[in-house]
């Protein structure tokens, strides 16, 4: 499942299939209608005739509905006209444009909302309803009047009432969109530099296990007035899947104080079947290769990744950085914690020259930082890495796994925020990792030792300012399934404000070496803790 954007705002695809569909940018036309409760004029006359009766909607009622649904058998979505939907492949779907004059303006802030047409890669219809200030909701009926398309496009033959695939919220002036909900329970924003990259989703079920992963989906959305002063819009969503149901509330903030977008989430989850691994606040990204390894082979670009590391702020105040890698087989790393302060998949390298891609701009890809609210209790942040041979598929997933039972009938409630940032919040009082490199061990000019690799880690931050080789900075390094070899060196890099840790290591068994390192001075940690798994035989892929 991979998103590759060549237009920064309109290249969107079905997040759970690995296929992409591009929505071309609509032409600029005058906006004819604005609505907070589905009022319509002109081209809406046909749609109005199919509007369902208004009904009250509250989040409490949605939670109760999800709770009751978990006691009932799962009913898979019915796809009307599946043969016609199958004809809406990449090319046919590319031709379908949402009409600018069909844009809905929702809530007191009149947020402009547009819808996605269903297609081969997102065939399951979702309901979209507009909730007014009084808490009354009207469903927006699906119909061809929302879209323009060629006369011979197969979409013209779809039956009335099919259903939308999802929606997106536009910036003022309708160009471009800044957040979208499309496919399963996936959603994402374009971050502070208006460039889509990684995604998040409502929940992850049995990810990275030796069994099929389950993809619950949002089956209905309610869009309405914001509940907080700085929010653009409120969105409520109904989640349904074979093993789980849920009710979600999203508060959407564009251009938050930290410089990016903010998503406030309240999730109530109910298990209709037992789940082996429940992944809360899951993030999904792509890593092919970076300066650490050249698994990318012959591609001309120096680095290709949407994210380059997992950052974590533990409940006891430690900051952790785990650089991503492209493994030979699926690997899962777990970081035990209690009440984590935050975690996220981060794109720390923001320098264009390190990517040289002026089409998809990996240097502009947003980072996503999960900030838990309230007591999340004990559990673990898990990082799942999946092998990939190109940039077409997402192969990185990170999420929180709570301790406790995940048997049928269990219920969970999680509140959290997602900060869509350039990079993770700066750690307090410690320097952070800015690069990880791996190569052959030994000393240049001498015969290279067999089975030995070299690791080089660079740090940057004010805690290192004014220190030199004689200041007593001590590297602290641990290895599991391996052995650290002398010499070990930590020193300021000439002409920069960086410090570098360099050491050789060897692998002592069939499993990868688990490495942990940081710099300290007078028993005080100067840097965040760097963690990774590394292979010696495979030249750095871990």
C-alpha positions in Angstrom: 0.0 0.0 0.0 1.8 3.0 -1.3 1.1 6.6 -2.2 3.3 8.4 -4.7 2.4 12.0 -5.4 3.4 13.8 -8.6 1.1 16.8 -8.1 1.4 17.3 -4.4 -2.3 17.8 -3.8 -4.3 15.7 -6.3 -2.5 12.5 -6.7 -4.4 10.2 -4.3 -4.8 6.5 -4.4 -6.4 3.6 -2.6 -4.2 3.2 0.5 -4.9 -0.5 1.0 -4.2 -1.8 -2.5 -0.9 -0.4 -3.6 -2.5 1.2 -6.7 -2.8 4.9 -7.4 -5.4 7.0 -9.0 -4.7 10.6 -9.9 -7.4 13.2 -9.7 -6.6 16.0 -12.1 -6.9 19.6 -10.9 -10.3 21.1 -11.6 -10.6 24.2 -13.6 -11.3 27.5 -11.9 -15.0 28.3 -12.0 -17.2 30.4 -9.8 -18.5 28.6 -6.7 -22.3 28.6 -6.9 -23.3 27.0 -3.6 -22.4 27.1 0.1 -24.1 24.9 2.6 -23.9 24.0 6.3 -26.9 21.7 6.2 -27.1 20.6 2.6 -28.9 23.5 1.0 -28.8 23.4 -2.8 -29.3 25.5 -5.9 -29.2 25.0 -9.6 -27.3 21.7 -10.4 -28.3 20.5 -6.9 -32.0 20.2 -7.8 -31.6 16.5 -8.9 -29.6 15.7 -5.7 -32.1 17.4 -3.5 -34.8 15.2 -4.7 -32.9 12.2 -3.4 -31.9 13.7 0.0 -32.7 11.4 2.9 -34.8 12.7 5.8 -32.9 14.7 8.4 -31.9 12.8 11.6 -30.3 13.8 14.9 -26.6 12.9 15.3 -24.5 13.0 18.4 -21.1 11.4 19.1 -22.6 9.6 22.1 -25.2 8.1 19.9 -22.5 7.0 17.4 -20.5 5.4 20.2 -23.5 3.5 21.3 -24.2 2.4 17.7 -20.7 1.0 17.4 -21.0 -0.8 20.8 -24.2 -2.5 19.7 -22.8 -3.3 16.2 -19.9 -5.3 17.9 -22.5 -7.7 19.3 -23.8 -8.4 15.7 -22.2 -10.5 12.9 -20.1 -8.6 10.5 -21.9 -7.7 7.2 -19.4 -7.1 4.3 -20.2 -4.0 2.2 -22.3 -4.5 -0.9 -20.8 -3.1 -4.0 -23.5 -2.1 -6.6 -22.5 -2.8 -10.2 -19.2 -4.5 -9.5 -18.5 -5.1 -13.2 -18.9 -1.4 -14.0 -16.7 -0.4 -11.1 -14.0 -2.8 -12.3 -13.9 -0.8 -15.6 -12.9 2.4 -13.7 -9.2 1.6 -13.8 -6.4 4.2 -13.5 -7.0 5.7 -16.9 -10.8 5.9 -16.7 -10.7 7.3 -13.1 -8.1 9.9 -14.1 -10.7 11.4 -16.4 -13.3 12.0 -13.6 -13.1 15.5 -12.1 -15.1 16.9 -9.2 -16.9 20.0 -10.3 -15.8 23.1 -8.5 -19.4 24.5 -8.6 -20.5 21.4 -6.7 -18.2 22.1 -3.7 -20.0 22.1 -0.4 -19.1 24.7 2.2 -19.5 23.1 5.7 -19.6 24.6 9.2 -19.4 28.1 10.5 -15.9 28.4 8.9 -17.4 27.4 5.5 -14.7 24.8 4.9 -14.8 23.7 1.2 -15.4 20.0 0.8 -15.1 17.9 -2.3 -15.8 14.1 -2.8 -13.9 11.2 -4.4 -15.6 9.1 -7.1 -15.5 5.3 -6.5 -13.4 3.2 -8.8 -11.6 -0.1 -9.2 -9.2 0.6 -6.3 -11.8 1.9 -3.9 -15.1 0.3 -4.8 -16.7 0.1 -1.4 -19.1 3.1 -1.0 -19.2 5.3 2.0 -22.0 7.6 3.2 -21.3 11.3 3.7 -23.6 13.3 5.8 -23.6 17.0 6.7 -24.4 17.9 10.4 -25.7 21.4 11.2 -25.3 23.5 14.3 -28.4 22.0 15.8 -27.0 18.5 15.5 -29.2 17.4 12.6 -27.6 15.5 9.8 -28.6 15.1 6.1 -27.0 12.6 3.8 -25.4 13.9 0.7 -26.8 11.6 -2.1 -24.2 10.3 -4.6 -24.9 11.4 -8.2 -23.3 12.3 -11.5 -24.0 16.0 -11.0 -21.0 16.2 -8.7 -18.5 15.2 -11.4 -17.5 15.9 -15.0 -16.2 13.2 -17.3 -16.1 12.2 -20.9 -19.2 10.8 -22.5 -17.8 7.4 -23.0 -16.5 7.0 -19.4 -17.9 3.8 -17.7 -18.8 5.9 -14.6 -21.8 7.4 -16.5 -23.5 4.0 -16.2 -23.3 3.6 -12.5 -26.6 3.3 -10.7 -28.0 6.2 -8.6 -27.2 6.0 -4.9 -23.9 4.2 -5.3 -21.9 6.1 -2.8 -18.7 8.2 -2.6 -15.2 6.8 -2.1 -14.2 9.5 0.4 -13.7 13.2 0.6 -11.1 16.0 0.9 -11.0 19.5 2.3 -9.7 22.2 0.2 -7.8 25.4 1.1 -9.6 28.7 0.5 -9.8 29.2 -3.3 -10.1 25.4 -3.7 -6.5 24.9 -4.5 -5.1 22.7 -3.3 -6.6 20.2 -0.8 -4.8 19.8 2.5 -6.4 16.7 4.1 -8.2 13.7 2.6 -10.0 10.6 3.8 -9.8 7.8 1.2 -9.7 4.0 1.4 -10.3 1.7 4.4 -9.7 3.9 7.4 -6.8 5.9 5.9 -6.4 9.7 6.0 -3.5 12.1 5.6 -2.5 15.7 5.3 0.0 17.5 3.1 1.9 18.9 6.1 3.6 22.2 6.4 5.1 22.1 2.9 2.0 21.1 0.9 3.4 17.7 -0.1 1.6 14.5 0.6 3.7 11.6 1.9 3.0 9.2 4.8 -0.6 8.3 5.9 -2.3 7.3 9.1 -5.4 5.3 9.7 -8.1 4.7 12.3 -6.8 1.3 13.5 -4.4 -1.5 12.6 -5.4 -5.1 13.1 -2.9 -8.0 13.1 -0.3 -6.1 11.2 3.1 -7.8 10.6 1.8 -11.3 11.7 1.9 -14.6 9.9 -1.8 -14.1 9.0 -3.8 -11.8 6.7 -4.0 -8.3 8.0 -7.5 -7.0 8.5 -8.4 -3.6 7.1 -11.5 -2.2 8.9 -13.0 0.8 7.0 -14.8 4.0 7.7 -18.3 3.3 6.4 -19.8 6.7 7.1 -18.7 10.3 7.7 -20.5 13.2 9.3 -19.0 16.6 8.6 -20.1 19.5 10.7 -19.2 22.7 12.6 -15.9 22.7 14.5 -16.1 22.1 18.2 -12.9 24.1 19.0 -12.1 27.7 18.1 -9.1 26.9 15.9 -10.6 23.9 14.1 -11.5 24.1 10.5 -14.1 21.3 10.7 -15.3 18.5 12.8 -15.6 15.0 11.3 -17.2 12.0 12.9 -16.7 8.5 11.5 -18.2 5.0 11.9 -15.7 2.1 11.7 -16.6 -1.4 10.8 -14.6 -4.6 10.2 -14.8 -8.3 10.7 -13.2 -8.1 14.2 -13.8 -4.5 15.3 -16.2 -1.6 15.3 -15.6 2.0 16.3 -16.7 5.6 16.6 -14.3 8.4 15.9 -14.3 12.1 16.3 -11.8 14.2 14.3 -11.0 17.9 15.0 -9.2 19.3 11.9 -6.8 22.2 12.3 -5.0 23.8 9.4 -1.8 25.7 10.0 -1.4 25.1 13.7 0.9 27.1 15.9 3.9 24.6 15.4 3.8 25.3 11.6 1.9 22.2 10.3 -1.6 20.7 10.5 -3.1 19.1 13.6 -5.7 16.3 13.9 -7.4 15.8 17.2 -8.9 12.3 17.6 -11.1 10.5 20.0 -11.5 6.8 19.2 -13.9 4.4 20.9 -13.3 0.8 19.8 -15.2 -2.4 20.4 -14.1 -6.0 19.5 -16.7 -8.3 17.9 -13.9 -10.9 17.6 -10.6 -11.6 19.4 -7.6 -9.8 17.9 -4.0 -10.9 18.2 -2.4 -7.5 17.7 -4.3 -4.2 18.1 -2.4 -1.2 16.6 -3.6 2.2 17.9 -2.8 5.4 16.1 -1.1 3.6 13.2 1.2 5.4 10.8 2.1 4.1 7.4 5.1 5.2 5.3 7.8 4.1 2.8 11.5 3.6 3.1 13.6 2.2 0.2 17.1 3.4 0.9 19.1 6.3 2.3 22.7 7.3 3.1 23.0 4.2 5.4 22.5 1.6 2.7 22.2 1.5 -1.1 19.7 -1.3 -1.4 18.2 0.8 -4.2 20.8 -0.5 -6.6 20.9 1.4 -9.8 18.4 4.2 -9.2 20.0 7.5 -9.9 18.7 9.3 -6.8 20.8 9.4 -3.6 17.9 8.6 -1.3 14.3 7.5 -1.6 12.0 7.5 1.5 8.9 9.2 2.9 10.3 8.8 6.4 13.8 8.1 7.7 13.2 7.1 11.3 10.9 6.3 14.2 11.2 8.9 17.0 9.8 8.3 20.5 9.5 10.2 23.7 9.0 7.7 26.5 6.9 8.2 29.6 10.1 8.6 31.7 11.5 11.3 29.5 14.0 9.4 27.3 14.2 10.3 23.6 14.7 7.5 21.2 15.6 7.5 17.5 15.4 4.3 15.5 16.6 4.8 11.8 14.5 2.9 9.3 15.9 0.2 7.1 14.9 -2.1 4.2 15.0 -5.6 5.6 15.4 -9.0 3.9 12.2 -10.2 5.6 9.4 -8.7 7.7 10.8 -7.5 11.0 9.0 -6.2 14.1 10.7 -4.0 16.8 9.0 -3.4 20.1 9.7 -0.6 22.5 8.1 -1.1 25.9 6.7 1.9 27.7 4.0 3.3 30.0 2.1 6.4 29.1 4.3 7.5 26.2 4.7 11.2 25.7 4.8 10.8 21.9 6.0 8.8 18.9 6.1 9.2 15.1 7.5 8.4 11.7 9.7 11.3 10.8 11.4 12.7 7.8 14.4 14.5 9.4 16.5 14.9 6.3 14.9 18.0 4.6 17.8 18.8 2.2 16.8 18.6 -1.5 20.4 17.8 -2.6 20.2 14.5 -0.7 17.3 13.3 -2.8 17.6 15.2 -6.1 13.9 14.5 -7.0 12.1 17.5 -8.3 9.0 15.5 -9.2 7.9 14.1 -5.9 10.1 16.1 -3.5 10.9 13.6 -0.8 12.6 16.4 1.1 9.2 18.1 1.6 7.4 15.0 2.9 5.6 15.6 6.2 6.4 13.9 9.5 3.6 12.7 11.8 4.0 12.9 15.6 1.4 11.1 17.8 0.8 13.0 21.1 -1.3 10.8 23.5 -3.8 12.5 25.6 -4.8 11.1 29.0 -3.6 7.8 30.5 -2.7 5.2 27.8 -1.2 2.9 30.5 1.4 0.2 29.7 2.1 -1.2 26.3 4.6 -0.8 23.5 5.3 1.1 20.3 5.9 -1.4 17.5 7.7 -0.7 14.3 7.1 -3.1 11.4 9.5 -3.1 8.4 8.6 -4.9 5.2 11.0 -5.6 2.3 10.6 -3.5 -0.8 12.4 -3.2 -4.1 11.1 0.2 -5.2 9.2 3.2 -4.0 5.7 2.0 -5.1 4.6 0.4 -1.9 4.4 1.5 1.7 6.5 -0.9 3.8 6.7 0.8 7.2 4.1 0.8 9.9 4.3 2.1 13.5 1.6 2.1 16.2 0.9 1.6 19.9 -0.1 -1.8 21.2 -1.8 -1.6 24.6 -1.3 -4.2 27.3 -4.4 -6.1 28.3 -6.9 -8.4 26.7 -7.9 -8.1 23.1 -10.6 -10.8 23.3 -14.1 -10.6 21.9 -16.1 -8.0 23.9 -13.2 -5.9 24.9 -13.6 -2.1 24.6 -11.0 0.7 24.3 -10.9 4.5 24.3 -8.0 6.5 23.1 -7.6 10.3 22.8 -4.6 11.7 20.9 -3.4 14.3 18.5 -1.5 13.9 15.3 0.9 16.8 14.5 1.8 16.9 10.8 5.2 18.6 11.0 8.4 19.0 9.1 10.2 16.9 11.8 9.6 15.7 15.3 9.6 18.2 18.2 13.1 19.0 19.4 14.1 16.9 22.4 14.6 18.8 25.6 18.3 19.1 26.7 19.7 16.4 24.3 21.1 16.4 20.8 19.4 14.4 18.2 20.6 12.0 15.5 20.9 13.5 12.0 22.5 10.7 10.0 23.3 7.0 10.2 25.8 5.4 7.9 27.1 1.8 7.7 30.0 0.3 5.7 32.9 -2.1 5.9 34.9 -2.2 9.0 38.6 -1.8 9.5 41.1 1.0 8.8 41.6 2.4 5.3 44.8 1.2 3.8 44.9 -2.0 6.0 43.5 -5.3 5.0 39.7 -5.3 5.6 38.7 -7.7 8.4 36.3 -10.5 7.6 32.8 -10.2 9.1 33.2 -6.7 10.5 31.1 -3.7 9.8 31.4 0.0 10.7 28.7 2.2 12.1 28.8 6.0 11.9 26.2 8.1 13.8 26.1 11.9 13.7 24.4 14.0 16.4 23.5 17.7 16.5 22.2 19.9 19.3 23.0 22.6 21.8 24.0 20.1 24.5 27.2 19.4 22.5 28.1 23.1 22.0 31.5 24.0 23.5 32.7 20.4 24.0 35.8 18.9 22.4 37.8 15.7 22.5 39.2 16.7 25.9 35.9 17.4 27.5 35.3 13.9 28.7 32.4 13.0 26.3 31.9 9.2 26.7 30.1 7.0 24.1 27.8 4.3 25.7 27.2 1.4 23.3 25.5 -1.9 23.8 25.1 -4.9 21.5 22.9 -8.0 21.5 23.7 -10.8 19.0 27.0 -9.0 18.3 30.2 -7.6 19.7 31.5 -4.0 19.7 35.2 -3.8 18.6 37.9 -1.2 19.3 38.6 1.5 18.4 35.5 3.5 19.4 35.6 7.2 18.7 33.4 10.2 19.4 34.4 13.6 18.3 33.3 17.0 16.8 33.3 16.9 13.0 35.6 19.6 11.7 33.9 22.6 10.2 30.4 21.7 11.5 28.4 21.8 14.7 28.0 18.0 14.5 29.5 15.2 16.7 30.2 11.8 15.3 30.2 8.4 16.9 32.2 5.7 15.0 32.7 2.1 15.9 33.2 -1.4 14.4 31.1 -4.4 15.3 30.6 -8.0 14.3 27.7 -10.4 14.3 27.9 -13.4 16.6 24.9 -15.4 15.4 22.2 -15.8 12.8 20.1 -12.9 14.1 20.8 -9.3 13.3 22.9 -7.3 15.8 20.7 -5.0 18.0 22.7 -1.9 18.7 22.0 0.9 21.3 24.2 4.0 21.7 24.3 7.5 23.1 26.8 10.1 24.2 27.2 11.2 27.8 29.2 13.7 29.8 29.6 13.5 33.6 26.9 10.8 33.8 24.4 13.0 31.9 23.0 11.9 28.5 24.0 14.5 25.9 22.1 12.8 23.1 18.9 10.9 22.4 19.3 7.1 22.4 20.0 5.7 19.0 18.7 2.1 18.3 18.9 -0.1 15.3 19.2 -3.7 14.0 22.1 -4.3 11.7 23.4 -7.2 9.5 27.1 -7.5 8.9 26.9 -9.9 5.9 24.3 -7.9 4.0 26.0 -4.6 4.0 23.8 -2.7 6.3 20.3 -3.9 5.7 18.6 -4.6 9.0 
